[in-house]
Amino acid sequence: MNITAPWMIKEESTIKHYSSHNLTQTTFTFFNNQYDAFSTNPYQHELVGGRKQKCNIVEPIGKQSTDFPEQNGITMEEYLDVILKKVNRIDFPITLDPTTASFDDVAIHAILRQRLKKTTVAKRIASARFMESHSTAPVDFRNPHYENFIRHMDYREQVENAGYGALGREWDTMKTFLRAYGISISDWPYRAPSRPYYTAKFIPFPDQINEILHLTYSDDSYENALIQYLLTHNFVIGWRIPSEPAILKLPDVMIDDQDRGYIKITEPKKHDSTRIVTPTEIMTSKRRKSMKNWIDHWRPKVVNQYSGEYVYLLPDGRPFAKDSLRMYLNRNAGPLIKTVFPKYHNYIARDFCAIARLIRTKIQSKSFDEFEVKEWLGHTKIQTTMCYVKDANHYYKMAPYDWINRVLKADCKTGGENAEIQKHEKIGSFDPFSSEKSKRTWWQSNLLFLLLLLRMHNINFMHYIYAQYL
């Protein structure tokens, strides 16, 4: 099968190699032992494995994987999109031969036969490269043996102190290869360390976040606004960073002429499912770092032919890739944020949103409504949301007020929305009639008590009402 990568669409006889300094041949062979392959080396006549020649040498499997696309500026996911267009699902084998299959074969099998997402496959191929090239205990994917794998995992756990997350990912990687090779996983009785049932969440307090949102991150006005708006939206919306904000597009943000709106969030982690959230605090406000302000005033400053419909754009007008957004925040915002909150990491914004919204439900209905927060965050299982309840209860006892409103409150000196309300807000105040649920519960409980009291004294209810009020 011939593969035409984007940089090869010029002349049929022109093949651009991936590096002018590395003349090592990289041959990509699909469907095990077929003849259709191409070489990325311009000197194909000097080495075996030309454009339509069979490669008779057996290279280490890691060298047959997809190192070259990353050097050409494309990600593994983009490379998989290219090769998948050339794959006929009907002709693709059910199982692969480990002695001849490349990492690309396993990647395609994982997508077509195991129904894994391209992002998941990319991570597992990267993990497989690490496992195979390990300096002390490499894993032999050409001849997979349980003893060889256990030796690697034991060394990683005992000598390198790898945690449950790293060991679990490597075990998932090995299972992906075993399924591709048709090897029964039940014959490999390895069990990765279990993750803790509960891990306490360290999150910044609202006043710390308010300070973080007003730091100066760049001398360039657009770049400084970009970071401040991203951080504000991350903490209030609580989406998965960086995958969900990186792919947000203008049609996903709906704002009508009455300043009502919502955001449709695409969830790559859940096979591109979608959910709708309505962060009224930051949708249309003219004074806050709202979505409307960003789209109307800041985004147009850098829009160009490369921008597409993406909401968040780099200073050069290009959209973020998933990993580039994470690295951008780590490099340009992380060091300064850690001067305010040393334990900061990007995902802490989602933890904060989960806890803050649970506290809000506690204030409104006098109980934590985990189901409402589950839908907001897009959790698949309610147990995931329940893990935040213990933290929310802890932080609520320390600061029993609406954390999201406190983060967004305006300085009373500069004025702004809710400034005076926030200034005179009574800590822990609760209005029993603040929601329909609490209102209904209060009347029902008091009416029942009154009826029981009258019943005990043999007083007719209608006679009692007539005597008291008529």
C-alpha distance (Angstrom), angle and dihedral (degrees) to the residues before:
residue distance angle dihedral
M1 . . .
N2 3.79 . .
I3 3.78 118.6 .
T4 3.78 122.5 -152.2
A5 3.77 110.8 -161.1
P6 3.82 118.1 -162.9
W7 3.80 93.6 -104.8
M8 3.83 90.9 52.5
I9 3.81 96.2 62.2
K10 3.82 96.8 103.9
E11 3.77 117.3 82.4
E12 3.74 123.4 -10.5
S13 3.79 92.4 -121.1
T14 3.80 94.8 48.0
I15 3.81 117.2 95.0
K16 3.78 116.9 175.9
H17 3.78 114.4 -150.8
Y18 3.77 120.8 -139.2
S19 3.81 99.2 -121.8
S20 3.78 134.1 20.1
H21 3.79 89.8 -151.7
N22 3.79 100.8 47.6
L23 3.79 115.5 65.2
T24 3.79 94.9 174.0
Q25 3.77 109.8 130.0
T26 3.79 116.4 -114.6
T27 3.79 113.4 -166.3
F28 3.79 123.6 -175.0
T29 3.79 114.9 -156.4
F30 3.77 122.3 -178.3
F31 3.80 133.2 -161.9
N32 3.78 92.7 25.6
N33 3.81 110.0 -87.5
Q34 3.79 104.7 11.2
Y35 3.78 124.2 134.4
D36 3.79 99.0 -128.5
A37 3.80 107.4 100.4
F38 3.76 139.4 123.6
S39 3.76 135.3 -146.8
T40 3.78 124.2 -130.9
N41 3.80 89.9 -157.0
P42 3.83 115.1 98.9
Y43 3.80 90.2 -148.0
Q44 3.78 94.0 64.1
H45 3.82 93.4 144.5
E46 3.78 90.7 62.1
L47 3.81 95.5 51.5
V48 3.78 132.9 44.2
G49 3.79 122.1 -100.1
G50 3.81 105.2 55.0
R51 3.75 126.9 178.3
K52 3.82 94.1 -67.0
Q53 3.76 102.9 8.5
K54 3.75 128.5 110.5
C55 3.80 113.7 -111.3
N56 3.80 107.5 -130.9
I57 3.79 97.5 -175.2
V58 3.78 123.3 86.2
E59 3.78 111.1 -134.5
P60 3.79 124.1 -168.4
I61 3.77 106.8 -84.3
G62 3.79 93.1 -119.4
K63 3.82 90.7 61.0
Q64 3.78 90.6 54.5
S65 3.79 91.7 56.9
T66 3.76 127.9 91.5
D67 3.78 107.1 -77.5
F68 3.79 94.9 129.6
P69 3.84 100.2 63.3
E70 3.80 90.8 60.2
Q71 3.79 89.1 54.8
N72 3.79 88.9 53.0
G73 3.79 91.5 56.3
I74 3.82 99.7 -101.8
T75 3.76 126.9 114.3
M76 3.78 128.1 -122.9
E77 3.81 89.8 -105.5
E78 3.80 91.2 55.6
Y79 3.78 90.7 47.5
L80 3.80 90.7 51.6
D81 3.80 89.3 52.6
V82 3.81 88.7 56.3
I83 3.79 96.9 50.0
L84 3.82 95.1 39.8
K85 3.80 89.8 62.3
K86 3.81 87.7 64.0
V87 3.79 95.4 48.4
N88 3.79 123.1 100.0
R89 3.79 106.8 -153.8
I90 3.81 92.3 -155.7
D91 3.80 93.1 57.4
F92 3.79 96.2 41.7
P93 3.84 112.2 108.9
I94 3.78 120.8 -110.0
T95 3.80 92.6 -134.3
L96 3.79 132.1 16.8
D97 3.77 132.6 -132.2
P98 3.83 107.6 -117.6
T99 3.80 92.4 -150.9
T100 3.80 93.3 61.4
A101 3.82 106.3 20.1
S102 3.79 118.5 106.1
F103 3.77 127.7 -149.7
D104 3.80 87.2 -99.8
D105 3.81 90.7 58.2
V106 3.81 90.3 51.4
A107 3.81 91.0 46.7
I108 3.81 92.1 53.0
H109 3.81 90.8 45.5
A110 3.81 90.4 51.5
I111 3.80 90.7 53.8
L112 3.81 99.4 41.1
R113 3.80 103.1 32.2
Q114 3.81 103.8 24.6
R115 3.83 96.2 36.7
L116 3.79 94.2 -132.2
K117 3.78 120.9 157.5
K118 3.79 120.0 -107.3
T119 3.79 91.0 -117.3
T120 3.80 90.6 53.9
V121 3.79 91.8 46.7
A122 3.80 91.6 50.0
K123 3.81 90.6 53.9
R124 3.79 92.8 48.3
I125 3.79 93.6 48.5
A126 3.80 88.8 51.4
S127 3.80 89.2 49.7
A128 3.81 90.3 49.0
R129 3.80 90.4 53.6
F130 3.79 89.5 53.5
M131 3.80 92.9 47.5
E132 3.79 93.2 48.3
S133 3.80 95.1 47.2
H134 3.81 95.7 44.7
S135 3.80 107.7 140.2
T136 3.82 97.2 -138.6
A137 3.80 109.5 21.4
P138 3.82 109.6 20.6
V139 3.79 121.0 -178.5
D140 3.81 115.5 -124.4
F141 3.80 106.0 -139.4
R142 3.81 90.9 175.7
N143 3.78 91.5 64.1
P144 3.83 106.7 18.9
H145 3.79 114.2 -158.4
Y146 3.77 127.9 172.7
E147 3.82 92.5 -133.7
N148 3.80 91.7 54.3
F149 3.79 91.6 49.6
I150 3.81 93.7 46.8
R151 3.80 90.6 51.2
H152 3.79 89.3 55.5
M153 3.80 94.4 46.8
D154 3.81 93.6 46.2
Y155 3.79 90.9 51.4
R156 3.80 91.5 48.2
E157 3.80 92.4 49.8
Q158 3.82 100.7 40.9
V159 3.80 104.5 31.2
E160 3.81 103.9 26.3
N161 3.83 94.7 33.4
A162 3.80 93.2 -132.7
G163 3.79 112.0 -175.5
Y164 3.77 131.5 -129.3
G165 3.81 91.2 -91.1
A166 3.81 96.2 55.2
L167 3.80 93.7 42.4
G168 3.79 91.5 47.2
R169 3.81 91.7 52.0
E170 3.80 92.2 50.2
W171 3.80 91.0 48.8
D172 3.82 89.7 50.9
T173 3.81 88.4 50.4
M174 3.78 91.8 52.1
K175 3.81 91.5 48.8
T176 3.81 89.6 53.1
F177 3.81 89.9 56.2
L178 3.81 93.1 44.0
R179 3.80 91.4 53.9
A180 3.79 90.3 48.3
Y181 3.83 90.2 52.2
G182 3.81 93.4 46.0
I183 3.82 92.8 -116.6
S184 3.79 116.6 148.6
I185 3.78 111.6 -114.0
S186 3.81 90.1 -152.5
D187 3.81 87.4 71.8
W188 3.82 88.8 61.9
P189 3.84 103.8 66.0
Y190 3.79 96.0 -174.5
R191 3.77 118.5 142.4
A192 3.78 121.0 -165.4
P193 3.83 119.2 -140.9
S194 3.77 112.6 -84.7
R195 3.76 119.2 -113.4
P196 3.83 116.9 -119.2
Y197 3.78 114.9 -88.4
Y198 3.78 90.2 -130.7
T199 3.79 133.6 17.8
A200 3.79 118.6 -174.3
K201 3.80 113.3 -119.5
F202 3.79 119.6 -131.3
I203 3.80 109.4 -154.1
P204 3.81 132.3 166.0
F205 3.79 120.5 -105.6
P206 3.82 119.0 -111.2
D207 3.80 94.3 -100.8
Q208 3.81 89.9 53.8
I209 3.80 91.8 50.6
N210 3.80 90.4 47.5
E211 3.79 87.9 55.4
I212 3.83 91.2 46.9
L213 3.80 91.4 52.9
H214 3.80 91.6 54.2
L215 3.81 99.5 47.5
T216 3.80 118.2 117.2
Y217 3.79 107.3 -117.0
S218 3.80 100.7 172.9
D219 3.79 142.1 11.4
D220 3.79 88.0 -130.3
S221 3.80 107.3 88.9
Y222 3.82 95.3 -145.1
E223 3.79 95.2 47.8
N224 3.79 91.4 46.8
A225 3.82 90.7 50.1
L226 3.81 91.1 46.4
I227 3.80 92.7 56.7
Q228 3.80 94.1 42.9
Y229 3.81 93.1 48.8
L230 3.81 92.3 45.5
L231 3.80 92.0 51.2
T232 3.82 92.4 46.5
H233 3.79 92.5 50.3
N234 3.81 92.0 44.0
F235 3.81 93.5 55.2
V236 3.81 96.3 42.8
I237 3.82 100.0 39.6
G238 3.80 97.2 34.9
W239 3.79 96.1 -153.4
R240 3.78 124.0 164.1
I241 3.77 108.1 -81.5
P242 2.97 126.8 -110.1
S243 3.81 104.0 -3.7
E244 3.83 99.9 57.4
P245 3.83 103.3 43.8
A246 3.82 91.6 41.0
I247 3.82 92.6 63.6
L248 3.81 98.0 38.0
K249 3.82 110.4 127.5
L250 3.78 134.6 -166.3
P251 3.85 94.8 -105.1
D252 3.82 87.4 57.4
V253 3.82 91.0 63.7
M254 3.81 113.2 71.8
I255 3.82 119.3 -169.5
D256 3.81 119.4 164.0
D257 3.81 130.4 -157.8
Q258 3.82 90.3 -91.7
D259 3.80 92.0 59.1
R260 3.79 93.5 -107.7
G261 3.75 117.5 135.8
Y262 3.77 152.3 147.6
I263 3.80 139.5 -161.7
K264 3.80 125.7 -124.3
I265 3.80 108.1 -148.2
T266 3.80 121.2 -159.0
E267 3.80 112.9 -146.2
P268 3.83 112.5 -151.0
K269 3.80 89.4 -178.7
K270 3.83 89.4 63.2
H271 3.82 97.6 47.2
D272 3.82 92.9 -85.9
S273 3.79 95.4 -53.7
T274 3.79 114.9 163.2
R275 3.77 135.2 -137.2
I276 3.80 133.2 -177.7
V277 3.80 124.6 -131.2
T278 3.78 129.6 -179.5
P279 3.81 109.9 -152.9
T280 3.80 94.7 -179.9
E281 3.81 90.6 176.8
I282 3.82 92.4 68.6
M283 3.80 105.3 22.1
T284 3.80 105.4 89.8
S285 3.80 108.8 -7.3
K286 3.80 113.5 137.8
R287 3.81 95.1 -152.8
R288 3.78 101.7 41.2
K289 3.78 129.0 66.3
S290 3.78 91.1 -90.7
M291 3.77 130.7 171.0
K292 3.80 90.4 -115.0
N293 3.81 92.5 53.7
W294 3.78 91.0 50.0
I295 3.80 95.4 49.0
D296 3.81 96.1 41.9
H297 3.81 102.4 39.0
W298 3.81 114.1 16.4
R299 3.79 107.2 31.4
P300 3.85 94.7 56.0
K301 3.82 89.9 60.4
V302 3.82 92.7 74.9
V303 3.82 105.2 22.5
N304 3.81 114.0 133.1
Q305 3.82 140.1 150.5
Y306 3.81 91.6 -68.4
S307 3.80 96.8 52.6
G308 3.78 100.2 82.0
E309 3.81 112.8 178.6
Y310 3.79 96.6 -47.0
V311 3.81 115.0 134.6
Y312 3.80 100.3 -146.1
L313 3.80 116.2 52.7
L314 3.79 134.2 -177.3
P315 3.82 117.4 -118.4
D316 3.83 88.3 -96.5
G317 3.82 90.5 57.7
R318 3.79 96.7 -108.2
P319 3.81 121.4 126.4
F320 3.78 122.8 -112.6
A321 3.75 123.0 -99.8
K322 3.79 113.4 -140.4
D323 3.79 96.3 -104.0
S324 3.80 94.0 37.1
L325 3.83 91.1 60.4
R326 3.79 90.9 52.9
M327 3.81 92.5 48.5
Y328 3.80 91.9 43.6
L329 3.80 92.4 56.9
N330 3.80 92.6 42.2
R331 3.80 93.0 53.3
N332 3.79 102.0 35.9
A333 3.80 102.6 32.9
G334 3.81 109.1 16.1
P335 3.84 100.3 76.2
L336 3.81 93.4 48.5
I337 3.81 94.1 44.4
K338 3.81 90.6 52.9
T339 3.80 89.6 62.2
V340 3.82 85.9 67.1
F341 3.83 99.6 32.9
P342 3.84 113.2 14.2
K343 3.82 94.8 -165.5
Y344 3.82 93.4 58.7
H345 3.79 122.3 138.8
N346 3.80 128.8 158.7
Y347 3.80 96.1 -103.5
I348 3.80 91.3 55.9
A349 3.81 87.3 82.3
R350 3.81 89.6 66.0
D351 3.81 91.3 47.4
F352 3.79 89.9 50.7
C353 3.81 92.8 49.5
A354 3.81 92.1 50.6
I355 3.79 93.1 50.6
A356 3.81 94.8 40.9
R357 3.80 93.1 51.3
L358 3.80 91.6 47.7
I359 3.81 88.2 52.8
R360 3.81 89.1 50.4
T361 3.82 91.1 54.4
K362 3.82 88.8 49.0
I363 3.80 90.6 54.5
Q364 3.80 93.7 45.5
S365 3.80 100.7 43.4
K366 3.82 103.8 14.8
S367 3.81 90.8 -116.7
F368 3.79 136.6 70.5
D369 3.81 110.6 -97.3
E370 3.80 101.4 -155.8
F371 3.81 93.0 171.5
E372 3.80 92.7 61.8
V373 3.80 91.4 49.0
K374 3.80 91.0 45.8
E375 3.79 90.8 59.2
W376 3.80 91.7 45.2
L377 3.81 94.2 52.7
G378 3.80 95.4 38.2
H379 3.79 96.7 -123.1
T380 3.78 114.7 172.5
K381 3.81 94.5 -150.8
I382 3.78 127.7 40.6
Q383 3.81 88.5 -138.9
T384 3.80 88.7 69.9
T385 3.79 90.6 57.8
M386 3.80 92.6 43.0
C387 3.81 89.0 61.5
Y388 3.81 87.5 68.9
V389 3.82 95.5 52.4
K390 3.79 94.2 78.5
D391 3.81 90.8 51.9
A392 3.81 91.7 44.9
N393 3.79 91.0 53.0
H394 3.81 90.3 50.2
Y395 3.81 94.4 49.8
Y396 3.82 92.8 41.4
K397 3.80 90.7 59.0
M398 3.80 89.6 51.6
A399 3.82 96.6 45.0
P400 3.84 113.2 11.2
Y401 3.79 100.3 -170.8
D402 3.81 138.0 91.4
W403 3.80 103.7 -70.3
I404 3.80 96.6 -166.6
N405 3.81 93.2 53.6
R406 3.78 90.0 45.6
V407 3.81 91.2 53.2
L408 3.81 92.1 51.6
K409 3.79 97.9 40.6
A410 3.80 115.8 126.8
D411 3.77 123.9 -123.5
C412 3.79 108.0 -99.4
K413 3.80 90.0 -133.7
T414 3.80 92.5 60.4
G415 3.78 95.1 35.4
G416 3.74 123.3 -139.6
E417 3.75 143.2 148.0
N418 3.81 115.6 -27.6
A419 3.80 91.6 -5.5
E420 3.81 95.2 135.0
I421 3.78 93.0 38.4
Q422 3.78 90.9 54.0
K423 3.80 91.2 44.4
H424 3.81 93.7 56.9
E425 3.81 96.7 31.8
K426 3.78 111.6 137.1
I427 3.79 110.7 -130.4
G428 3.76 111.4 -114.5
S429 3.79 94.8 4.0
F430 3.78 114.6 163.4
D431 3.77 130.5 -170.3
P432 3.81 111.0 -156.9
F433 3.81 89.5 -152.4
S434 3.83 95.6 50.4
S435 3.80 92.9 108.5
E436 3.79 137.2 27.1
K437 3.79 90.4 -119.8
S438 3.82 94.4 55.2
K439 3.82 91.8 40.8
R440 3.79 92.5 53.6
T441 3.80 92.4 46.1
W442 3.85 92.7 50.4
W443 3.83 95.3 51.0
Q444 3.80 93.5 43.5
S445 3.80 93.7 51.4
N446 3.82 94.4 46.2
L447 3.80 94.9 45.5
L448 3.79 90.8 51.2
F449 3.80 90.5 51.0
L450 3.83 91.6 50.8
L451 3.80 93.1 49.9
L452 3.81 92.0 49.9
L453 3.78 91.0 49.5
L454 3.80 92.2 52.3
R455 3.79 91.2 45.5
M456 3.80 91.6 55.0
H457 3.81 91.0 54.9
N458 3.81 94.1 43.2
I459 3.78 91.5 -120.0
N460 3.77 118.0 153.6
F461 3.80 109.2 -124.0
M462 3.82 95.3 -137.9
H463 3.80 92.1 47.1
Y464 3.80 89.0 50.8
I465 3.81 92.4 51.8
Y466 3.83 91.4 46.6
A467 3.79 93.0 49.9
Q468 3.79 94.1 47.2
Y469 3.79 103.7 41.3
L470 3.84 108.8 17.1
